[in-house]
């Protein structure tokens, strides 16, 4: 038996995860994406083309609200770490309590013209801020932080964690694909009729409340925490120590900020690429399908990547594939040969989905590193710190995506009346989209090239933690 296998077996004493657990965990992120990714993909289009708010104003809102998100994430992580597990464990009660308010506030985001038919100007901006703040900074945080913090409590086996991360990505991808194929036909049919588009989005998001709640209930009642933890309470000092002493978390979070900036800018501009560059809103669905197929191509290989070349090397290789896709996106003649967009989205999909999957596995490893370094297990704070930096990347990505739309010359007043954009706008949107993805992903790879927690070091850490827990239980 190899040393690695021996270490893993010694460090981990629990039942192997079942397919039901993996599917339940995937269902949780599918539900999450019915709200958060729905906003990332379509909120800016809704407010420019239905309500008539300028792209730069919406981008600024993304920056402000997601900046607030980052701090509410850390506060929620602290609340979780301070809470003692009950009959349902430490994390699932939060999901059970706050999932319905999350889904309802997501529906309200797309109800501006239903509740207030004549809303415009400052009132529209205020409504946009309030509803997005409630959805993203409050209820999404109270659901997503516990959800993400669950993974280290389900298993310590690296291959199982890689598989959990893969299924999480599958759940997200299926939800995103469903969003694209449900919403894209509505946009195509109603792009010149803002009132009709408002009505269809309202009905659709109301249906998401029912679907999302079913997915969350499946998650809550089909998962179970089984990683042993100390009964010692985690103090505020312990949580703050996580922020400064966990070096792998610092490097991972730094890379995540840059990566998520590029990814969010790409997501923000995706619908505009289909509508104005490829000249057919149905390409929202086809581009998303290409991106999702890429995940199902790369996803099954993630556990093998973890076992063979390791998470860091896999991150670098997959990120490079994403950059190649961004170059195609920015320079290929999408206006005359729109099918080039499918190639671009497929390559970008391989890169961003592969890297994103590895990020979740890397974050779970950082929990063990923090316990090894400090003697206290802080799943909530560790995940919250990582989520904090991801939200900062999403905030910056939303801002630069909105600004890019304005700099490209896009006119939301014209769009909200069903008019055509000025010549050259489509080409500018294409250049901005490809350049933002390539630039920020490259910066992320430069940072992650120095990520310090290798697979061998992780196995050594889990072995030492297991020995210490055995000694503690014997005294």
C-alpha positions in Angstrom: 0.0 0.0 0.0 1.3 3.5 -0.9 2.1 6.1 1.7 -0.6 8.4 0.2 -3.2 5.7 0.4 -2.2 4.8 3.9 -2.4 8.4 5.0 -5.8 8.9 3.4 -7.2 5.8 5.0 -5.8 6.7 8.5 -7.1 10.3 8.3 -10.6 9.4 7.2 -13.0 7.3 9.1 -16.5 7.6 7.6 -18.9 5.9 5.1 -18.2 6.6 1.4 -20.4 9.2 -0.1 -23.4 7.8 -2.1 -24.7 8.8 -5.5 -27.7 10.3 -3.6 -25.4 12.6 -1.6 -23.7 13.8 -4.8 -27.0 14.4 -6.5 -28.3 16.3 -3.5 -25.3 18.5 -3.4 -25.6 19.2 -7.1 -29.3 20.1 -6.6 -28.2 22.7 -4.0 -26.1 24.6 -6.5 -28.7 24.2 -9.2 -31.1 26.0 -6.9 -28.5 28.6 -6.1 -28.0 29.4 -9.8 -31.7 29.9 -10.4 -31.2 33.1 -8.4 -27.6 34.3 -8.5 -26.7 33.3 -12.0 -30.1 34.3 -13.3 -29.1 37.8 -12.1 -25.6 37.5 -13.5 -26.9 36.5 -17.0 -30.0 38.5 -17.4 -30.4 41.3 -14.8 -28.4 43.8 -16.8 -30.3 43.0 -20.0 -33.6 43.3 -18.1 -32.8 46.8 -16.8 -31.3 48.1 -20.0 -33.9 46.7 -22.4 -37.0 46.7 -20.2 -36.6 49.3 -17.6 -34.3 51.6 -19.5 -31.3 52.0 -17.0 -27.9 52.6 -18.5 -25.3 49.9 -18.4 -22.7 51.9 -16.4 -25.4 52.6 -13.7 -26.1 48.8 -13.4 -22.4 48.0 -13.3 -22.0 50.4 -10.4 -24.8 48.8 -8.6 -23.1 45.4 -9.1 -20.0 46.9 -7.5 -21.7 48.4 -4.5 -24.1 45.6 -3.7 -21.5 42.8 -4.2 -19.1 44.8 -2.1 -21.7 44.6 0.7 -22.1 40.9 -0.1 -18.5 40.3 0.7 -18.9 41.6 4.2 -22.2 39.9 4.9 -20.5 36.6 3.7 -17.8 37.0 6.4 -20.4 37.9 9.1 -22.5 34.8 8.1 -19.4 32.6 8.2 -18.7 33.8 11.7 -22.3 33.1 12.8 -22.0 29.6 11.4 -18.7 28.9 13.2 -20.1 30.1 16.5 -23.2 27.9 16.2 -23.2 24.4 17.8 -24.5 21.6 15.6 -28.1 20.4 16.3 -30.1 17.5 15.1 -29.9 18.7 11.5 -26.2 19.5 11.8 -24.6 22.9 11.6 -25.4 24.0 8.0 -28.7 22.6 6.8 -31.0 24.6 9.1 -29.8 27.9 7.4 -30.7 26.5 4.0 -34.1 25.4 5.2 -34.9 28.7 6.8 -33.8 31.1 4.2 -34.2 29.4 0.8 -37.8 30.5 0.2 -37.1 34.2 1.0 -34.2 34.0 -1.4 -36.3 32.6 -4.2 -39.1 35.2 -3.7 -36.7 38.2 -3.7 -35.2 36.8 -6.9 -38.6 37.0 -8.5 -39.1 40.5 -7.2 -36.0 41.7 -9.0 -37.8 41.0 -12.3 -41.1 42.5 -11.2 -40.3 46.2 -11.5 -42.7 47.0 -14.3 -45.3 44.6 -12.9 -45.5 46.2 -9.5 -44.8 49.8 -10.8 -45.8 50.0 -14.5 -44.5 53.6 -14.9 -41.3 53.2 -12.9 -38.2 55.0 -14.4 -35.2 57.2 -13.5 -34.2 57.3 -9.9 -37.1 55.2 -8.7 -36.1 52.4 -11.0 -32.5 52.6 -9.8 -33.7 52.5 -6.2 -35.9 49.5 -6.8 -33.0 47.7 -8.5 -30.7 48.4 -5.6 -33.2 47.3 -2.9 -34.3 44.1 -4.5 -30.8 43.0 -5.5 -29.5 43.9 -2.1 -32.1 41.7 -0.4 -31.6 38.8 -2.7 -27.8 38.9 -3.0 -26.5 40.4 0.2 -28.9 39.0 2.6 -30.8 35.8 1.6 -28.3 34.4 -0.9 -25.6 34.8 1.6 -27.6 33.1 4.4 -28.1 30.1 2.0 -24.9 29.9 0.0 -22.4 30.2 2.8 -23.8 27.3 4.7 -24.1 25.3 1.5 -20.5 25.9 0.5 -19.3 25.3 4.1 -20.9 21.8 4.1 -18.4 20.2 1.7 -15.5 19.8 4.2 -17.9 18.3 6.7 -19.2 15.6 4.3 -15.8 14.0 3.5 -12.0 14.4 3.9 -11.1 12.1 1.0 -9.5 14.2 -1.8 -11.1 12.1 -4.6 -14.6 12.4 -3.0 -14.1 16.2 -2.5 -13.1 16.4 -6.2 -16.2 14.5 -7.1 -18.4 16.7 -4.8 -16.9 19.8 -6.6 -17.6 18.2 -9.9 -21.2 17.4 -9.1 -21.6 20.9 -7.7 -20.5 22.2 -11.1 -22.8 19.8 -12.9 -25.8 21.2 -10.8 -24.8 24.7 -11.6 -24.3 24.0 -15.3 -27.6 22.2 -15.7 -29.4 25.2 -14.1 -27.5 27.7 -16.3 -28.3 25.6 -19.4 -32.0 25.5 -18.4 -31.9 29.3 -17.8 -30.5 29.9 -21.3 -33.0 27.6 -23.1 -36.0 29.0 -21.1 -35.0 32.7 -21.3 -33.4 32.9 -24.7 -36.6 32.2 -26.7 -38.4 34.8 -24.6 -35.8 37.4 -25.4 -35.8 36.5 -29.1 -39.6 36.7 -29.3 -39.9 39.9 -27.3 -36.6 41.9 -27.8 -38.6 44.7 -29.5 -41.6 44.5 -27.1 -40.3 45.3 -23.6 -43.8 44.9 -22.0 -44.1 41.4 -23.3 -40.6 40.5 -22.1 -41.5 41.9 -18.7 -44.6 39.6 -18.4 -42.7 36.5 -19.5 -39.8 37.0 -17.1 -42.2 37.6 -14.2 -44.1 34.3 -14.9 -40.8 32.4 -15.4 -39.2 33.6 -12.1 -42.4 32.8 -10.2 -42.1 29.2 -11.5 -38.5 29.2 -10.3 -39.7 29.7 -6.8 -41.4 26.3 -6.9 -38.6 24.4 -8.7 -35.9 26.0 -6.5 -37.7 25.1 -3.3 -38.0 21.4 -4.3 -34.2 21.3 -5.1 -33.3 22.9 -1.7 -35.5 20.4 0.2 -33.8 17.5 -1.6 -30.4 18.9 -0.5 -31.4 19.4 3.1 -32.9 16.0 3.6 -30.4 13.9 1.6 -27.0 15.0 3.0 -25.4 14.4 6.4 -22.3 15.8 8.1 -19.8 13.0 9.1 -16.3 14.6 9.5 -15.4 14.6 13.2 -14.8 18.0 14.8 -13.8 19.2 18.2 -16.5 20.3 20.6 -14.5 23.4 21.4 -16.2 26.7 20.6 -14.7 28.8 17.9 -14.1 32.3 19.2 -14.0 35.5 17.2 -10.3 35.5 17.7 -10.1 32.1 16.1 -12.1 33.2 13.1 -10.0 36.3 12.6 -6.9 34.2 12.8 -8.2 32.3 9.8 -8.0 35.5 7.8 -4.3 36.1 8.3 -2.7 32.7 9.0 -4.1 30.5 6.2 -1.5 31.1 3.4 -3.1 28.7 0.9 -6.4 30.5 1.4 -4.8 33.9 0.8 -3.3 32.7 -2.5 -6.5 30.9 -3.6 -8.6 34.0 -2.8 -6.3 36.3 -4.6 -6.5 34.1 -7.7 -10.3 33.9 -7.3 -10.7 37.7 -7.3 -9.0 38.0 -10.7 -10.6 34.9 -12.2 -14.1 35.9 -11.1 -13.7 39.4 -12.4 -13.1 38.0 -15.9 -15.8 35.3 -15.6 -18.4 37.8 -14.4 -17.7 40.3 -17.1 -18.1 37.5 -19.6 -21.4 36.4 -18.1 -22.6 40.0 -18.0 -21.9 40.5 -21.7 -22.9 37.0 -22.9 -26.5 37.9 -23.9 -25.3 41.0 -25.7 -22.8 38.9 -27.7 -25.7 36.7 -29.0 -28.1 39.5 -29.7 -25.8 42.2 -31.2 -22.7 40.4 -32.3 -24.0 37.0 -33.5 -27.3 38.8 -34.4 -29.7 36.1 -33.0 -30.9 36.0 -29.4 -31.3 32.2 -29.7 -27.5 32.0 -29.6 -27.8 32.8 -25.8 -29.0 29.2 -25.5 -26.6 27.6 -28.1 -23.6 29.4 -26.6 -24.6 28.3 -23.1 -25.1 24.7 -24.4 -21.5 24.8 -25.9 -20.2 26.0 -22.5 -22.2 23.3 -20.6 -21.0 20.5 -23.0 -17.5 21.6 -22.2 -18.1 21.1 -18.5 -19.4 17.5 -19.1 -16.3 16.9 -21.2 -13.9 18.1 -18.6 -15.9 17.3 -15.4 -15.3 13.5 -15.4 -11.6 14.1 -15.6 -11.4 16.4 -12.5 -10.9 13.5 -10.0 -8.1 12.1 -12.3 -6.5 15.5 -12.5 -6.5 15.8 -8.7 -4.9 12.3 -8.3 -2.3 12.7 -11.0 -1.1 16.2 -11.8 -2.7 17.9 -8.8 -5.2 20.8 -8.4 -2.7 23.6 -8.9 -1.3 22.3 -12.2 -4.8 21.4 -13.4 -5.9 25.0 -12.6 -3.1 26.4 -14.8 -3.6 24.1 -17.8 -7.4 24.6 -17.8 -7.0 28.4 -17.4 -4.8 28.4 -20.5 -7.5 26.7 -22.5 -9.9 29.4 -21.3 -7.6 32.1 -22.6 -7.4 30.4 -26.0 -11.2 30.6 -26.1 -11.2 34.3 -25.2 -8.9 35.0 -28.1 -11.4 33.3 -30.4 -14.2 35.2 -28.9 -12.5 38.6 -29.3 -11.1 38.1 -32.8 -13.1 35.6 -34.8 -15.7 36.9 -37.3 -18.8 36.2 -35.2 -20.9 38.6 -37.1 -20.6 36.8 -40.4 -19.8 33.3 -39.0 -21.7 33.1 -35.7 -20.8 29.5 -35.2 -17.3 30.6 -34.2 -19.0 31.7 -31.1 -19.8 28.1 -30.2 -16.1 27.2 -30.4 -15.2 30.2 -28.3 -17.8 29.4 -25.6 -16.8 25.7 -25.7 -13.1 26.5 -25.0 -13.9 29.2 -22.5 -16.3 26.7 -20.9 -13.6 24.1 -20.5 -11.4 26.6 -18.9 -13.7 28.4 -16.5 -15.7 25.3 -15.6 -12.6 23.2 -14.9 -11.0 26.0 -12.9 -14.2 26.7 -11.0 -14.5 23.1 -10.1 -11.0 22.9 -8.8 -11.5 26.0 -6.8 -14.1 24.4 -4.6 -11.9 21.4 -4.0 -9.0 23.7 -3.1 -11.2 25.7 -0.7 -12.1 22.5 1.1 -8.4 21.7 1.5 -7.8 25.1 3.1 -10.2 24.1 5.9 -7.8 21.3 6.9 -4.8 23.6 6.6 -6.4 26.1 8.9 -7.2 23.3 11.5 -3.6 22.0 11.2 -2.1 25.5 11.6 -4.4 26.8 14.4 -6.0 23.7 16.1 -9.5 25.1 15.3 -11.8 24.0 12.5 -13.5 27.0 10.9 -15.5 25.8 7.9 -17.8 28.8 8.0 -15.2 31.5 8.2 -12.9 29.7 5.7 -15.6 29.4 3.1 -16.9 32.9 3.9 -13.4 34.4 3.3 -13.2 32.6 0.0 -16.7 33.7 -0.9 -15.8 37.2 0.2 -13.0 37.3 -2.4 -15.2 35.7 -5.1 -17.9 38.3 -4.4 -15.3 41.0 -4.8 -14.3 39.5 -8.2 -18.0 39.4 -9.1 -18.4 43.0 -8.0 -15.5 44.1 -10.1 -16.6 41.9 -13.0 -20.1 43.4 -12.9 -18.7 46.9 -12.9 -16.2 46.4 -15.8 -18.9 44.5 -17.8 -21.3 47.4 -17.3 -18.7 50.0 -18.1 -17.5 48.0 -21.1 -21.1 48.1 -22.4 -21.2 51.9 -22.0 -17.7 52.3 -23.6 -18.8 50.2 -26.5 -21.5 52.8 -27.2 -24.5 50.7 -26.2 -27.6 53.0 -25.7 -30.2 51.6 -23.3 -32.7 54.2 -24.0 -32.8 53.1 -27.6 -32.9 49.4 -26.6 -35.8 49.9 -24.2 -37.9 51.3 -27.1 -37.0 48.4 -29.4 -34.6 50.4 -31.6 -31.3 49.4 -33.3 -27.8 50.2 -31.9 -25.4 52.5 -33.8 -22.9 50.9 -36.2 -19.7 49.6 -34.6 -21.3 48.9 -31.2 -21.4 45.1 -31.8 -17.7 45.0 -32.8 -16.8 47.0 -29.7 -18.8 44.6 -27.5 -16.9 41.6 -29.0 -13.5 43.2 -28.4 -14.3 44.1 -24.8 -15.7 40.6 -24.1 -12.6 38.7 -25.4 -10.1 41.1 -23.9 -11.6 41.1 -20.4 -11.8 37.3 -20.1 -8.2 36.8 -21.5 -6.6 39.5 -19.4 -8.1 38.6 -16.0 -7.8 34.9 -16.4 -4.1 35.3 -17.3 -3.5 37.4 -14.1 -5.3 34.7 -12.1 -2.9 32.0 -13.5 0.1 34.1 -12.6 -1.0 34.2 -9.0 -2.0 30.6 -8.7 1.4 29.5 -10.1 2.7 30.2 -6.5 -0.1 28.4 -4.6 1.7 26.6 -1.8 -0.5 23.6 -0.7 0.6 20.6 -2.7 -1.3 17.3 -2.7 1.6 15.6 -0.8 1.5 18.4 1.9 -2.3 18.0 2.2 -2.0 14.2 2.8 0.6 14.9 5.5 -1.7 17.5 7.1 -4.7 15.2 7.2 -2.5 12.4 8.7 -1.3 14.8 11.5 -4.9 16.0 12.2 -6.1 12.4 12.5 -3.3 11.5 15.0 -4.1 14.6 17.1 -7.8 13.8 17.1 -7.0 10.3 18.2 -4.8 11.5 21.0 -7.5 14.0 22.1 -10.2 11.4 22.3 -8.0 9.1 24.3 -7.4 11.7 27.0 
